[in-house]
Amino acid sequence: MAYTEADLAAWDQAVIDSRGALQISFNGQTVTFADLDDRARQRARIVKQIAAAAGTAAYHLATTRKFT
């Protein structure tokens, strides 16, 4: 299934509505996750698929700061 920005918005709303639960309803399906990290990984997969379809890279540049 190819995801869209609307799907991502619906996903985010489902997560908000679930209030931290491991089970959410999305696109007419109920999905149960092993843990919150599993749920976050699924969102990352959706973002990656959207970026691939748009021809852009999905990555995050981390910043670091040296403490003295």
C-alpha positions as semicolon CSV with decimal commas, in nm:
position;residue;x (nm);y (nm);z (nm)
1;M;0,000;0,000;0,000
2;A;0,131;0,344;-0,088
3;Y;0,084;0,588;0,197
4;T;-0,002;0,956;0,155
5;E;0,039;1,264;0,371
6;A;-0,329;1,224;0,464
7;D;-0,254;0,871;0,585
8;L;0,030;1,004;0,798
9;A;-0,198;1,269;0,947
10;A;-0,460;1,001;1,019
11;W;-0,189;0,785;1,179
12;D;-0,076;1,069;1,403
13;Q;-0,435;1,143;1,504
14;A;-0,495;0,775;1,583
15;V;-0,184;0,775;1,804
16;I;-0,303;1,089;1,982
17;D;-0,649;0,940;2,031
18;S;-0,501;0,619;2,171
19;R;-0,329;0,813;2,452
20;G;-0,024;0,589;2,467
21;A;-0,206;0,260;2,416
22;L;-0,044;-0,018;2,218
23;Q;-0,358;-0,072;2,010
24;I;-0,476;0,185;1,756
25;S;-0,735;0,199;1,479
26;F;-0,604;0,326;1,147
27;N;-0,754;0,308;0,796
28;G;-1,036;0,087;0,919
29;Q;-0,803;-0,163;1,084
30;T;-0,708;-0,217;1,445
31;V;-0,339;-0,276;1,501
32;T;-0,174;-0,399;1,821
33;F;0,193;-0,325;1,878
34;A;0,444;-0,505;2,099
35;D;0,564;-0,179;2,252
36;L;0,581;0,195;2,188
37;D;0,908;0,155;1,996
38;D;0,733;-0,083;1,757
39;R;0,463;0,179;1,703
40;A;0,727;0,446;1,637
41;R;0,905;0,217;1,387
42;Q;0,582;0,172;1,194
43;R;0,540;0,550;1,170
44;A;0,897;0,577;1,045
45;R;0,817;0,318;0,775
46;I;0,517;0,525;0,665
47;V;0,730;0,841;0,647
48;K;0,997;0,656;0,450
49;Q;0,743;0,525;0,198
50;I;0,594;0,871;0,150
51;A;0,941;1,016;0,092
52;A;1,031;0,740;-0,154
53;A;0,713;0,801;-0,352
54;A;0,790;1,174;-0,361
55;G;1,149;1,109;-0,468
56;T;1,299;1,267;-0,158
57;A;1,522;1,124;0,110
58;A;1,376;1,065;0,454
59;Y;1,651;1,130;0,700
60;H;1,721;1,335;1,008
61;L;2,043;1,522;1,066
62;A;2,151;1,495;1,425
63;T;2,330;1,783;1,589
64;T;2,585;1,746;1,860
65;R;2,732;1,994;2,096
66;K;3,057;1,968;2,283
67;F;3,021;2,054;2,645
68;T;3,313;2,217;2,818
